[in-house]
Amino acid sequence: MSYFEKLVKSYSDKSLILRILVALILGAVVGYFARIGVADINLEAGETNTWSNIANFSKILGDFFVNALKAVAPVLVFILILSSFVHKSFGNATGLKKVVVLYVIGTFLAALVGVAASFIFPTTLALDGVEAAGDPTPTDIWVVLRTTLFKIVDNPINALASGNYIGIVAWAIALGVALKFCTNETKRFIGDIAEAITKVIQAVIQLAPIGIFGIIVFTVYRLGIEGLLTYARLVVLLVITLLVVALIVNPIMVFAVTRKNPYPLVFKCLRDSGIPAFFTRSSAANIPVNMNLCKKLGVDDELSSISIPLGATINMAGAAVVIAILALSTAYTLGIRPDFWTAFLLCVVSAVGACGASGVPGGSLMLIPLACSLFGIDNDIAFKVITVGVTISVIQDSMETALNSSTDVIFTAIASQSMQK
C-alpha cells in the first residue's frame, strides 16, 4: 500500500462527525487570523499577502465541494426517486394503509411546523455571493404556480442539465410509475444504478470536511466570527422545531388515533429507538432496533416487517422540517418574504421532497434546491445552503434521524392498536 493510499485510508477511517468538527474549528481559527492579517493591506487595490492567499485558496476548496454536490445531486434525486417507485411494494398486511396515511400526514404536519417556526423566528444565513444573486422575489402565488407548472413539463434532459428539481422529481415519479411492472432484470438494473449513485454521493460527502474548512475560513475572513453566529441560530431553531414535532405533534396524532395518554408510548419510542438512531444517524441501520421494539410493543410481525423498512424511506418528518427551514432561511437571506399560499405550497413540496430523500446520507439536504426553486432562487445559492446544512449536520442530522426513526415505531404501534379494537 502506497503512502498516498495509507493517507486516504487514515482519513476515511476517522469519524465523519469528528472530521467535520475539526474542520469547523480549524476553519474558524484560520479565518480569524486571515481577517486580522489583511487589516494593514489595501485589498481593493489588489494588494495581497500570505493570509489573503490562504483565504482565497480556501475559497477554491469550498467552491470545489459545492460544485461536486451540484454535479451529482440532480442525478441522485432522479435515480433514487425512480428506483423507489419501481421497487416499493406496500403489500397486504392488515393496518399498513393506516400506517402509510399516518406517515404522510405526520410528514406534512412536520413541514407545516417547520414553515411556522421560520415565520415566527426568521433566520438569515451568512452566504458568500448573495449580493450578485439579483432579485428573485416572486410577485405572488400565481407566479409561483405558473413557474412550477412549466418546470414540471420541462424536457427531462434539460431538467437534469439545468438543475430543475421540480422537473426532475416529476419525471422520476412518472417513469417510476410507468416502470412499476417492468421485468425483474430491469428492476435489478435500476437498483444497481441507484446503489452506484449512492456510493458516488457517499464519496462526495467524504470531501465535506475539506469543503467545510474552506467555506468557514472564507466566511470568517469576509464576515468575521459574527458570520458563524447565524449557523448557531439556525441550529437552535432546527432543534427546537424537531422537539416540537417529537413532543407535541406526534403525541397529538397518537391521542387522535388511540384516545389514550400518548406520552408513555412516545417516551418509550424516543428512548429505545430515538437514542440509538441519534448516534447511528441512519434510519436504515436502526431498522433491527425498531423491529425488536415493535415486538416488545405487541405489534404483529407481518405489519412491522413491512411498515418499519417502508418508514425508513418515506416517513421523513425530520427531513421535512430541515428542508422547510433551510429553504425559508435562504429566502429571508435574499430579502424574500413569501405569502401564505406560497408557504403552504412549500409545506407540500417539503413533505414530498422528504419522502423522496430515501434515507440517503444527507438526502434531505439534497432536496433544498427543489424547495428553493419555489422562490426562484438560483441553484448556486441553494447549493451553498447545502454546505451550511452539512456543516451543522453534526447536530441536525442526528436529531433528524432520531425523530424519523422513533416516529416509524410510534405510527406502526398505534395503527396496530387501532386494528385490535
Order of alpha helices (4+ residues) and beta strands (2+ residues): alpha-alpha-alpha-alpha-alpha-alpha-alpha-alpha-alpha-alpha-alpha-alpha-alpha-alpha-alpha-alpha-alpha-alpha-alpha-alpha-alpha
